[in-house]
Amino acid sequence: MKQNTSSLQLFLVTRAEAGQTLQAFLSRKYAVSLREAKALLDARRVWVNRRLVWMARHPLKAGDVVEAPKPDAKRGEKTLKPEAPRKIRVLVENDNYLVVDKPAKLLSVGKNSVEALLREQTGNPSVCAVHRLDRDTTGCLLFAKSEAAREAAVMVYKTHKVSKFYQAVVAGYYDRKSSTLTAELDGERAISHITRIMATKDASFLKIRIETGRTHQIRRHLSMLHFPVLGDSEYGMKKARDPRMLTLPRHMLHACSLELQDPLNPHEEIKAHSPLPADFRRCLQLFGMGR
């Protein structure tokens, strides 16, 4: 993958700057916050010694050459801006709950999160997330409209009577039609049921049902099997030899469906399905599994 050198500027790492992380280095060079520097890395537009690098903690050495986008003086930009928050799509809603289609690049809770945007969008400051998805994971995310509704839903989650399905694109040919992984995570029981949907020699499209909800469970389990989720800079391959992997904007994990009994109405069910987002479909096409 070649960078457009006309839109990049070069920085030479001095001895005094050696040992800094790439994120901290960019923050100082552009005079922006660490969060803004991270957004620049997430956009996959920073190169170190002509290698695309997006790991925030990448250590720099004296003599390294860092290439990053030039500021747009006409617009007064110092660095790339994160995408403007868009309206959160509601998939299913009833009197006490709503399931939304979480976009990538947003946290589930906190400042400028899906939760915060949804409170503003609905005009209900009591809306709160029942569970969470990783920042770059897309798809079904359940919210309660009150604290009482959230507490009731959390109790249902603790009984594991929630059906949660995910889709992922992983590196390599997954040669099993179906399998179950029960490896513990952080000393806790963790169960992932994996089904192969499609595969090529370079990548596989999988569907995963999880019985438990441990932190980064799917990404960690698949990494244990040596089939890391494509685009996963934390648990995936540190050095991607396939140039197609360098074009991925995030890890390819999507929460495609969610189903549970309504915690406050035992005669009703909450069922939601989220279609594959555009970047996920492009990834499938890139690896010969698109339609």
Backbone bond lengths (Angstrom), bond angles and torsions (degrees), N, CA, C in turn:
res aa  C-N    CA-C-N  psi(-1)  N-CA   C-N-CA  omega(-1)  CA-C   N-CA-C  phi
1 M - - - 1.463 - - 1.521 108.89 -
2 K 1.315 118.01 122.49 1.455 121.86 -176.93 1.522 110.34 -96.12
3 Q 1.352 114.52 142.10 1.444 118.39 175.21 1.516 110.66 -89.44
4 N 1.322 115.83 152.23 1.456 121.49 176.46 1.520 107.65 -83.89
5 T 1.332 116.69 95.73 1.459 121.08 -173.00 1.517 112.77 -65.13
6 S 1.329 118.21 -23.37 1.460 120.46 -179.41 1.520 111.93 -67.79
7 S 1.329 117.32 -22.75 1.465 120.71 -178.46 1.520 111.98 -103.78
8 L 1.350 117.17 8.88 1.456 121.15 -177.72 1.525 111.49 -114.77
9 Q 1.315 115.07 153.11 1.460 119.68 171.61 1.522 108.25 -120.38
10 L 1.333 116.26 153.21 1.449 121.81 -174.85 1.522 111.25 -104.14
11 F 1.339 115.36 140.36 1.458 122.19 174.17 1.525 107.71 -125.90
12 L 1.304 117.64 131.38 1.460 122.20 176.62 1.527 108.21 -99.88
13 V 1.327 116.23 125.63 1.460 121.50 -178.86 1.533 108.86 -77.11
14 T 1.326 116.77 121.43 1.458 121.92 -179.81 1.533 110.34 -85.68
15 R 1.329 115.88 171.18 1.471 119.94 177.37 1.523 110.72 -61.77
16 A 1.317 115.74 -37.47 1.471 119.46 -179.93 1.532 111.59 -66.21
17 E 1.329 116.79 -27.17 1.472 121.27 -178.14 1.515 112.74 -92.26
18 A 1.325 117.56 -10.34 1.466 121.42 -179.27 1.529 110.49 -59.21
19 G 1.313 115.94 140.10 1.454 121.18 -179.47 1.514 113.80 96.57
20 Q 1.330 117.05 -14.16 1.460 119.99 176.64 1.523 110.03 -70.78
21 T 1.325 115.75 152.09 1.461 118.72 171.47 1.526 108.35 -76.72
22 L 1.321 115.60 156.78 1.462 120.14 179.57 1.525 110.75 -60.50
23 Q 1.329 117.08 -38.61 1.462 121.09 179.50 1.526 111.22 -61.69
24 A 1.333 116.32 -46.96 1.464 120.36 -179.89 1.527 111.15 -65.56
25 F 1.329 116.73 -37.85 1.464 121.62 179.44 1.529 110.42 -62.09
26 L 1.332 116.61 -46.82 1.458 120.69 179.71 1.527 111.31 -65.87
27 S 1.328 116.20 -38.37 1.463 120.22 178.66 1.529 110.86 -58.41
28 R 1.342 116.03 -42.03 1.463 119.44 -179.13 1.527 111.27 -73.62
29 K 1.311 117.65 -41.74 1.464 120.35 -176.72 1.524 111.76 -65.79
30 Y 1.331 116.84 -36.18 1.462 120.50 -177.84 1.535 112.20 -96.60
31 A 1.350 116.22 -6.01 1.473 120.98 -177.60 1.531 110.57 56.31
32 V 1.346 115.16 49.82 1.461 120.93 178.92 1.528 108.21 -128.29
33 S 1.315 116.05 173.13 1.462 121.13 179.52 1.527 110.49 -72.12
34 L 1.321 115.50 163.24 1.469 120.35 176.40 1.523 110.49 -62.17
35 R 1.322 116.60 -34.52 1.470 119.83 179.16 1.530 110.98 -64.60
36 E 1.347 116.24 -41.45 1.467 119.54 178.65 1.531 110.69 -67.24
37 A 1.343 116.14 -36.92 1.461 119.50 176.87 1.529 110.53 -64.26
38 K 1.327 116.62 -37.78 1.470 121.11 178.41 1.524 110.12 -65.68
39 A 1.328 117.34 -37.52 1.464 120.97 178.11 1.524 110.75 -61.92
40 L 1.322 116.42 -36.11 1.458 121.02 178.11 1.524 110.37 -65.36
41 L 1.334 116.84 -41.78 1.460 121.02 177.82 1.521 110.89 -66.99
42 D 1.336 116.81 -40.93 1.466 120.80 179.70 1.523 111.82 -61.84
43 A 1.332 116.82 -26.45 1.460 120.97 179.59 1.532 112.34 -77.86
44 R 1.348 115.79 -1.56 1.479 121.15 177.19 1.530 111.75 58.42
45 R 1.354 116.19 49.10 1.463 119.28 -179.33 1.521 112.38 -131.77
46 V 1.325 115.36 26.38 1.460 120.34 177.94 1.532 109.06 -122.06
47 W 1.326 115.28 133.39 1.461 121.57 -176.87 1.523 109.63 -123.15
48 V 1.314 116.96 140.22 1.461 122.69 174.62 1.525 107.97 -123.47
49 N 1.329 115.79 118.40 1.466 121.10 -176.98 1.530 111.20 52.18
50 R 1.347 113.68 43.30 1.470 122.96 177.45 1.529 113.93 65.78
51 R 1.321 116.68 19.70 1.461 121.67 173.10 1.516 108.74 -116.35
52 L 1.335 116.30 131.28 1.458 120.44 178.20 1.528 108.96 -67.06
53 V 1.329 116.71 125.75 1.462 121.99 -179.26 1.523 108.55 -129.86
54 W 1.329 116.83 133.08 1.464 119.68 178.70 1.536 111.95 -127.87
55 M 1.347 116.87 2.82 1.459 119.81 178.64 1.529 109.74 -77.87
56 A 1.322 116.91 121.21 1.462 121.54 -176.82 1.525 112.09 -60.98
57 R 1.324 117.18 -33.30 1.463 121.20 -175.69 1.530 113.32 -91.40
58 H 1.308 117.07 10.56 1.466 119.98 179.85 1.538 109.37 -57.47
59 P 1.348 118.80 120.94 1.468 120.45 -177.82 1.525 111.56 -79.91
60 L 1.310 116.59 138.56 1.454 121.32 -179.61 1.527 110.66 -100.46
61 K 1.346 114.81 147.51 1.459 121.51 178.28 1.527 109.29 -116.14
62 A 1.304 115.96 155.80 1.463 120.16 176.57 1.519 109.36 -58.47
63 G 1.330 115.93 132.21 1.457 120.49 -179.18 1.516 114.29 96.03
64 D 1.342 117.54 -11.35 1.465 119.74 176.34 1.524 109.78 -63.60
65 V 1.329 115.51 145.45 1.459 120.89 176.28 1.532 108.30 -110.12
66 V 1.320 115.52 118.54 1.459 121.45 179.79 1.519 108.38 -104.26
67 E 1.335 115.49 128.96 1.466 121.02 177.78 1.523 108.71 -116.27
68 A 1.323 115.72 128.76 1.460 121.16 -176.78 1.524 109.40 -145.03
69 P 1.340 117.90 162.19 1.468 120.63 -176.93 1.521 113.39 -58.05
70 K 1.303 115.32 142.33 1.463 120.63 174.05 1.522 109.02 -73.63
71 P 1.337 117.84 143.17 1.479 119.82 174.77 1.518 110.20 -64.30
72 D 1.311 116.28 149.36 1.457 121.97 175.95 1.528 107.63 -93.69
73 A 1.309 115.71 99.08 1.470 120.40 -175.28 1.520 112.31 -62.02
74 K 1.342 116.83 -35.22 1.455 119.79 -178.18 1.522 111.56 -63.77
75 R 1.311 115.06 -32.50 1.462 119.18 -178.19 1.527 111.34 -99.33
76 G 1.344 116.01 -2.34 1.457 119.63 178.41 1.512 113.25 70.72
77 E 1.314 117.70 26.40 1.450 121.21 -177.91 1.518 111.34 -84.30
78 K 1.324 115.91 143.44 1.461 121.57 172.08 1.514 110.38 -98.96
79 T 1.309 116.37 -30.54 1.462 121.32 -178.95 1.518 108.59 -159.43
80 L 1.315 116.91 -178.92 1.456 120.47 178.81 1.520 109.91 -65.57
81 K 1.293 116.46 141.27 1.458 121.00 177.15 1.529 109.27 -95.87
82 P 1.350 117.50 142.84 1.455 118.72 173.95 1.526 109.83 -63.19
83 E 1.327 114.71 154.40 1.461 118.57 178.55 1.524 109.95 -59.73
84 A 1.322 115.72 140.09 1.457 120.05 177.91 1.529 109.54 -63.47
85 P 1.337 117.45 135.43 1.464 119.82 179.97 1.522 110.61 -58.16
86 R 1.305 115.11 136.31 1.458 118.59 178.12 1.524 109.46 -108.78
87 K 1.299 115.82 171.02 1.454 119.99 179.89 1.523 109.83 -62.61
88 I 1.328 116.16 133.55 1.450 121.40 -179.32 1.526 109.17 -78.40
89 R 1.308 116.68 125.25 1.471 121.74 -178.02 1.524 110.46 -78.13
90 V 1.330 116.47 125.44 1.462 122.06 177.61 1.527 108.59 -91.92
91 L 1.331 116.47 124.27 1.463 121.56 -178.76 1.522 112.06 -88.97
92 V 1.330 116.02 -42.98 1.467 122.27 -178.09 1.525 108.27 -145.33
93 E 1.335 116.85 142.06 1.460 119.87 178.88 1.520 110.47 -148.40
94 N 1.352 115.51 140.63 1.465 120.62 170.40 1.525 108.11 -136.68
95 D 1.320 117.88 -163.29 1.461 120.13 -173.68 1.525 113.22 -65.55
96 N 1.331 117.67 -27.12 1.460 120.38 -173.04 1.530 115.00 -118.49
97 Y 1.327 117.26 -17.43 1.463 120.20 -173.72 1.524 111.58 -139.19
98 L 1.322 114.60 160.38 1.455 120.71 169.56 1.524 108.57 -148.74
99 V 1.328 114.90 142.66 1.460 121.42 175.68 1.519 106.80 -109.91
100 V 1.333 116.10 127.11 1.461 119.81 -178.02 1.518 110.11 -112.92
101 D 1.329 114.38 164.19 1.462 122.22 178.73 1.530 107.48 -97.34
102 K 1.327 116.12 93.46 1.470 120.34 -174.74 1.528 110.88 -67.43
103 P 1.331 117.40 128.26 1.466 120.26 174.59 1.526 110.88 -82.57
104 A 1.323 116.75 165.94 1.463 121.36 175.34 1.522 109.77 -73.41
105 K 1.344 115.18 165.18 1.466 123.53 174.67 1.521 113.64 70.72
106 L 1.332 117.55 16.57 1.463 120.93 176.24 1.526 109.32 -130.25
107 L 1.348 115.96 137.47 1.452 120.09 173.05 1.523 109.31 -73.10
108 S 1.330 116.30 157.68 1.462 119.86 178.50 1.520 111.11 -72.36
109 V 1.351 116.71 -41.36 1.466 121.50 -179.07 1.527 109.84 -132.45
110 G 1.322 116.11 163.66 1.455 120.72 179.50 1.520 111.90 107.12
111 K 1.328 115.52 -170.07 1.455 121.48 -178.64 1.528 110.41 -66.27
112 N 1.321 116.89 135.85 1.469 123.17 179.66 1.527 112.25 56.06
113 S 1.318 117.39 30.44 1.465 122.99 -178.77 1.527 110.93 -93.10
114 V 1.324 115.21 177.02 1.466 120.36 174.13 1.526 109.43 -60.34
115 E 1.330 116.63 -42.41 1.463 120.65 179.71 1.526 111.44 -59.52
116 A 1.340 116.13 -46.57 1.464 120.67 -178.92 1.526 111.25 -64.46
117 L 1.322 116.32 -43.03 1.464 120.08 179.70 1.523 111.19 -66.12
118 L 1.323 115.61 -36.94 1.465 119.74 -178.88 1.527 111.27 -70.05
119 R 1.318 117.04 -36.12 1.468 119.67 176.11 1.523 110.69 -61.25
120 E 1.311 115.73 -42.90 1.461 120.12 179.17 1.526 110.71 -68.66
121 Q 1.321 116.50 -41.70 1.461 121.96 -177.70 1.529 112.10 -64.55
122 T 1.343 117.13 -40.29 1.466 121.28 -177.18 1.524 112.65 -90.53
123 G 1.331 116.57 -15.82 1.457 119.51 -175.81 1.512 112.74 74.26
124 N 1.340 116.72 16.71 1.462 121.80 -178.86 1.530 109.31 -117.15
125 P 1.342 118.33 103.99 1.466 120.98 -178.47 1.519 113.78 -70.66
126 S 1.340 117.54 -6.89 1.464 121.40 -179.02 1.526 112.89 -90.40
127 V 1.322 117.43 -8.08 1.468 120.19 179.51 1.528 109.38 -59.29
128 C 1.338 116.66 129.64 1.461 120.08 -178.15 1.525 110.49 -144.38
129 A 1.324 115.53 147.10 1.463 121.71 -178.07 1.524 110.41 -72.31
130 V 1.329 116.06 136.97 1.461 121.86 176.71 1.528 109.96 -84.97
131 H 1.316 116.68 -35.60 1.463 122.35 177.52 1.521 106.86 -142.13
132 R 1.324 117.86 -176.94 1.458 120.79 -177.16 1.513 111.31 -132.66
133 L 1.324 114.64 155.13 1.457 122.37 170.33 1.527 107.35 -121.28
134 D 1.326 116.21 150.73 1.463 120.34 177.86 1.523 109.81 -58.86
135 R 1.306 115.74 157.34 1.464 122.28 -177.44 1.526 112.80 -50.64
136 D 1.332 117.37 -42.93 1.461 120.55 -176.16 1.521 113.63 -97.81
137 T 1.330 117.91 2.18 1.467 120.64 175.89 1.523 108.84 -85.34
138 T 1.309 116.60 134.78 1.459 122.19 -178.81 1.531 110.35 -104.98
139 G 1.342 115.93 168.49 1.454 120.13 170.53 1.512 116.52 112.57
140 C 1.330 115.93 -155.74 1.464 123.96 -169.02 1.528 112.77 -66.79
141 L 1.331 114.42 123.30 1.460 121.30 179.37 1.527 107.89 -135.60
142 L 1.335 115.95 123.92 1.466 121.69 -174.21 1.533 111.47 -91.05
143 F 1.344 115.28 132.77 1.464 122.04 176.54 1.518 109.64 -124.30
144 A 1.331 114.92 146.78 1.462 121.38 173.94 1.526 108.60 -103.80
145 K 1.329 116.03 151.37 1.462 120.34 -178.34 1.526 112.61 -91.66
146 S 1.337 116.36 -3.84 1.462 120.43 178.23 1.519 108.27 -153.56
147 E 1.319 116.03 163.68 1.466 120.09 179.27 1.523 110.84 -65.83
148 A 1.338 117.08 -36.56 1.468 120.37 178.18 1.520 110.81 -63.13
149 A 1.330 116.68 -41.27 1.470 120.66 178.33 1.527 110.58 -66.44
150 R 1.332 116.88 -37.14 1.472 119.75 179.12 1.531 110.51 -65.22
151 E 1.333 116.65 -45.06 1.458 120.37 -178.99 1.529 111.08 -61.91
152 A 1.324 116.62 -39.13 1.469 120.32 178.64 1.534 110.64 -65.61
153 A 1.327 116.89 -40.12 1.461 120.82 179.68 1.523 111.43 -68.64
154 V 1.314 117.24 -38.36 1.472 120.66 178.12 1.519 110.50 -60.98
155 M 1.313 117.65 -37.86 1.464 121.22 177.79 1.521 110.82 -63.38
156 V 1.329 117.02 -38.46 1.468 120.51 177.33 1.521 109.86 -66.04
157 Y 1.324 117.31 -41.56 1.467 121.11 178.16 1.526 111.56 -60.82
158 K 1.321 116.63 -36.29 1.465 119.95 -179.10 1.517 112.44 -67.45
159 T 1.324 117.37 -23.47 1.476 120.75 177.82 1.525 111.32 -84.52
160 H 1.326 117.81 -3.94 1.476 124.06 -178.93 1.529 112.45 62.49
161 K 1.352 116.62 23.60 1.463 120.24 178.13 1.524 110.73 -94.47
162 V 1.318 114.56 45.39 1.456 121.79 178.25 1.518 107.51 -126.56
163 S 1.320 116.56 129.46 1.464 121.20 179.17 1.524 108.95 -93.81
164 K 1.344 116.41 114.28 1.463 121.73 -177.05 1.517 109.24 -124.55
165 F 1.325 116.34 119.35 1.466 121.64 178.67 1.529 109.89 -116.67
166 Y 1.314 114.52 140.76 1.461 122.02 178.34 1.528 109.41 -127.39
167 Q 1.319 115.39 156.81 1.457 121.47 172.40 1.522 107.85 -121.05
168 A 1.328 115.88 143.46 1.463 120.60 -177.31 1.514 110.06 -145.88
169 V 1.323 115.83 149.56 1.456 121.65 169.86 1.522 106.26 -110.52
170 V 1.337 116.01 124.28 1.458 120.65 -175.96 1.524 110.72 -119.44
171 A 1.310 115.68 160.85 1.459 121.17 178.23 1.520 110.13 -77.32
172 G 1.337 116.27 136.74 1.455 121.11 175.62 1.519 114.24 93.43
173 Y 1.317 115.39 166.81 1.463 122.24 179.83 1.517 109.47 -88.23
174 Y 1.327 116.84 112.43 1.464 121.53 179.17 1.525 107.74 -81.71
175 D 1.329 116.73 106.94 1.458 120.70 -168.59 1.521 114.78 -85.53
176 R 1.333 118.46 0.89 1.457 120.76 178.42 1.524 110.53 -104.80
177 K 1.313 116.28 135.41 1.465 119.81 178.21 1.511 110.56 -67.40
178 S 1.332 116.00 -39.48 1.460 120.12 176.45 1.523 109.10 -153.14
179 S 1.310 116.07 151.91 1.461 120.97 -179.82 1.521 109.01 -161.23
180 T 1.325 115.92 163.69 1.465 121.71 177.29 1.523 108.80 -129.98
181 L 1.325 115.75 131.45 1.454 121.64 178.90 1.529 108.91 -112.36
182 T 1.336 116.22 128.31 1.470 120.74 -177.17 1.526 111.77 -120.75
183 A 1.322 117.58 20.46 1.462 120.62 -179.36 1.522 110.69 -63.44
184 E 1.331 116.52 131.56 1.466 120.74 179.41 1.527 110.94 -66.44
185 L 1.322 115.53 150.95 1.454 122.39 175.96 1.519 108.39 -126.12
186 D 1.308 116.54 122.46 1.469 122.12 -178.41 1.524 111.88 54.16
187 G 1.345 114.78 36.62 1.456 119.85 178.30 1.507 115.06 76.68
188 E 1.330 117.05 7.91 1.468 122.14 -178.55 1.526 110.45 -111.98
189 R 1.329 115.43 148.75 1.463 121.88 175.91 1.520 109.92 -60.86
190 A 1.335 117.39 133.91 1.466 121.61 179.64 1.528 108.83 -145.21
191 I 1.323 116.29 125.89 1.471 120.76 -176.40 1.524 109.81 -128.40
192 S 1.334 115.81 125.92 1.470 122.32 178.08 1.524 108.61 -128.68
193 H 1.334 116.10 126.11 1.466 121.91 176.12 1.530 107.97 -101.63
194 I 1.324 116.45 123.83 1.465 121.54 -171.84 1.526 110.48 -116.56
195 T 1.333 115.88 131.67 1.464 121.85 176.81 1.526 109.35 -126.06
196 R 1.321 116.48 132.42 1.467 119.97 177.40 1.519 109.40 -82.47
197 I 1.324 116.40 126.04 1.463 121.75 175.92 1.518 110.61 -92.07
198 M 1.323 116.10 -44.18 1.459 122.19 -175.97 1.522 107.86 -160.10
199 A 1.327 117.22 154.89 1.462 118.76 178.81 1.518 111.21 -157.12
200 T 1.316 115.40 149.97 1.460 123.74 169.78 1.532 106.53 -123.69
201 K 1.297 117.45 -179.04 1.467 119.33 -177.72 1.531 111.56 -68.17
202 D 1.330 117.04 -21.40 1.469 120.28 -175.36 1.519 114.60 -102.50
203 A 1.326 118.07 -23.53 1.461 120.56 -175.00 1.529 110.43 -155.50
204 S 1.334 115.55 160.41 1.464 121.37 -179.86 1.521 110.32 -135.45
205 F 1.320 114.72 144.32 1.460 123.12 178.34 1.527 106.49 -103.89
206 L 1.324 117.06 116.70 1.464 122.14 -173.73 1.523 111.97 -119.48
207 K 1.340 114.44 155.47 1.454 121.71 170.73 1.521 107.06 -118.96
208 I 1.320 116.64 132.94 1.458 120.69 -174.51 1.516 110.38 -128.09
209 R 1.328 115.64 131.04 1.477 120.82 172.23 1.517 107.49 -109.67
210 I 1.310 116.69 128.33 1.462 119.32 179.75 1.527 110.25 -109.85
211 E 1.323 115.41 135.67 1.462 120.79 176.21 1.521 110.76 -89.10
212 T 1.326 115.98 -24.73 1.454 121.49 -179.17 1.524 108.48 -121.94
213 G 1.317 117.11 165.37 1.462 120.25 -176.84 1.512 112.28 -126.13
214 R 1.321 116.55 58.04 1.463 119.99 179.18 1.530 110.41 -73.99
215 T 1.315 116.03 158.59 1.462 121.04 -178.40 1.528 111.12 -58.78
216 H 1.329 115.77 123.84 1.473 122.85 178.73 1.529 111.71 54.82
217 Q 1.340 116.70 33.32 1.463 120.89 -172.22 1.519 113.67 -54.88
218 I 1.326 117.70 -52.27 1.466 120.25 -175.94 1.517 110.78 -64.35
219 R 1.311 117.51 -46.20 1.461 120.96 -178.31 1.520 110.88 -62.24
220 R 1.324 117.32 -40.85 1.459 120.96 -179.67 1.524 111.53 -71.41
221 H 1.321 117.40 -42.40 1.460 120.45 179.29 1.530 111.00 -62.69
222 L 1.317 117.50 -45.76 1.460 120.07 -179.41 1.526 111.31 -66.41
223 S 1.312 116.72 -34.58 1.458 119.86 176.45 1.532 110.65 -65.44
224 M 1.326 116.99 -37.68 1.471 121.20 176.58 1.522 111.77 -60.09
225 L 1.332 115.44 -34.38 1.468 120.75 179.83 1.524 112.07 -81.70
226 H 1.335 116.91 -1.39 1.476 123.56 -177.35 1.527 111.83 68.07
227 F 1.338 115.05 31.35 1.461 122.12 171.96 1.531 107.75 -127.07
228 P 1.330 117.87 68.12 1.471 120.05 -175.33 1.521 111.96 -65.48
229 V 1.332 115.01 149.69 1.461 121.34 176.36 1.528 108.53 -64.99
230 L 1.324 116.30 131.10 1.457 119.99 179.47 1.530 110.60 -61.04
231 G 1.325 116.30 137.30 1.454 121.51 179.41 1.507 114.24 84.74
232 D 1.338 117.76 -0.13 1.465 121.36 -178.67 1.526 109.53 -84.38
233 S 1.332 116.56 104.59 1.467 120.72 -177.37 1.522 112.31 -80.35
234 E 1.341 118.10 -12.89 1.463 121.03 -178.08 1.519 112.59 -92.37
235 Y 1.334 117.02 -47.13 1.463 120.89 -178.01 1.528 112.36 -112.52
236 G 1.313 117.12 -2.62 1.451 121.22 -177.48 1.507 112.78 -89.25
237 M 1.337 115.36 -163.75 1.447 121.19 -179.72 1.522 110.18 -72.88
238 K 1.315 116.71 131.30 1.458 120.96 -178.17 1.530 111.69 -76.06
239 K 1.321 116.05 -29.47 1.468 119.54 -179.70 1.531 108.66 -125.66
240 A 1.304 116.49 101.09 1.464 121.49 -178.76 1.526 109.97 -81.07
241 R 1.318 116.05 118.64 1.460 120.01 179.03 1.520 111.83 -85.19
242 D 1.334 116.16 -23.83 1.459 120.59 -179.62 1.531 108.38 -85.68
243 P 1.336 119.03 116.42 1.475 120.72 -177.44 1.517 113.43 -60.13
244 R 1.327 118.36 -22.39 1.462 120.44 178.31 1.531 111.34 -63.33
245 M 1.322 115.90 -31.86 1.469 119.41 -178.81 1.519 112.20 -67.97
246 L 1.319 116.65 -25.96 1.457 120.54 -178.95 1.526 112.65 -73.18
247 T 1.328 116.75 -13.68 1.460 120.50 -178.42 1.530 112.39 -90.32
248 L 1.340 117.55 -7.08 1.462 120.36 -175.43 1.525 110.06 -75.70
249 P 1.323 118.10 131.02 1.469 121.53 -176.05 1.525 114.37 -79.68
250 R 1.348 117.34 -12.76 1.467 120.76 -175.97 1.522 108.17 -167.33
251 H 1.337 116.62 179.22 1.464 117.85 174.69 1.534 109.32 -76.29
252 M 1.321 115.28 142.02 1.462 121.36 -173.22 1.527 111.42 -89.24
253 L 1.337 114.98 76.46 1.462 122.43 178.81 1.522 108.37 -133.93
254 H 1.336 115.96 131.13 1.468 121.16 -172.61 1.526 109.55 -138.94
255 A 1.338 116.63 126.91 1.464 122.12 176.53 1.526 108.38 -82.81
256 C 1.320 116.31 96.03 1.469 119.76 -168.77 1.523 114.75 -83.31
257 S 1.343 118.37 -26.49 1.467 117.70 -179.96 1.527 111.17 -152.98
258 L 1.322 113.66 154.37 1.461 121.64 -178.65 1.523 107.93 -145.61
259 E 1.332 116.00 133.21 1.464 119.86 -178.64 1.526 109.42 -146.89
260 L 1.328 115.60 131.39 1.457 121.29 176.41 1.519 109.51 -159.05
261 Q 1.330 115.11 160.77 1.458 120.33 173.75 1.522 108.45 -72.90
262 D 1.321 116.40 137.24 1.465 119.89 179.46 1.532 108.65 -59.33
263 P 1.334 117.79 118.25 1.469 120.23 -176.45 1.514 114.80 -59.49
264 L 1.336 117.87 -25.36 1.461 121.16 -178.58 1.526 113.06 -107.29
265 N 1.320 116.49 2.39 1.464 121.03 178.83 1.527 108.56 -147.75
266 P 1.328 118.15 91.84 1.477 121.89 -174.58 1.518 114.48 -63.11
267 H 1.332 117.22 -11.44 1.470 119.98 -179.98 1.526 112.36 -93.64
268 E 1.332 116.68 -0.67 1.466 120.82 -178.64 1.525 110.73 -122.77
269 E 1.330 115.18 153.89 1.456 120.82 175.40 1.522 109.94 -118.69
270 I 1.303 114.89 152.53 1.463 121.21 173.44 1.529 106.54 -107.55
271 K 1.322 116.07 117.45 1.459 121.10 -179.99 1.520 108.96 -129.54
272 A 1.316 116.11 130.98 1.463 119.91 -179.95 1.524 110.09 -142.20
273 H 1.317 114.46 146.28 1.472 121.38 176.92 1.521 108.59 -133.44
274 S 1.329 116.20 135.10 1.458 121.80 177.96 1.526 109.02 -115.72
275 P 1.342 117.68 122.22 1.472 119.84 178.38 1.524 110.94 -68.69
276 L 1.320 116.27 159.02 1.460 120.56 -179.99 1.526 110.65 -62.17
277 P 1.326 117.88 132.37 1.468 120.04 176.99 1.521 111.77 -70.73
278 A 1.319 115.93 165.02 1.460 121.60 -173.73 1.525 112.79 -60.41
279 D 1.352 117.80 -41.93 1.472 118.80 -177.60 1.525 111.48 -67.94
280 F 1.328 117.50 -29.41 1.457 122.08 177.13 1.527 109.52 -69.64
281 R 1.324 116.74 -43.78 1.468 120.41 178.39 1.529 111.00 -63.68
282 R 1.334 116.54 -37.66 1.471 119.81 177.73 1.527 110.67 -64.54
283 C 1.323 116.52 -37.30 1.463 120.83 178.18 1.528 110.06 -63.23
284 L 1.313 117.25 -43.75 1.462 120.92 178.27 1.522 110.83 -60.58
285 Q 1.323 116.73 -42.84 1.454 120.57 178.38 1.523 111.04 -64.63
286 L 1.325 116.22 -39.12 1.457 121.73 -178.57 1.517 111.18 -61.10
287 F 1.335 117.26 -33.27 1.452 121.56 -178.56 1.531 112.75 -104.94
288 G 1.329 116.32 22.93 1.458 121.55 171.91 1.505 115.43 74.61
289 M 1.348 117.49 23.51 1.462 119.94 179.51 1.529 112.24 -121.04
290 G 1.326 115.77 12.85 1.459 119.68 179.45 1.499 111.51 -81.41
291 R 1.327 114.62 163.85 1.460 119.95 -179.79 1.525 110.33 -107.72
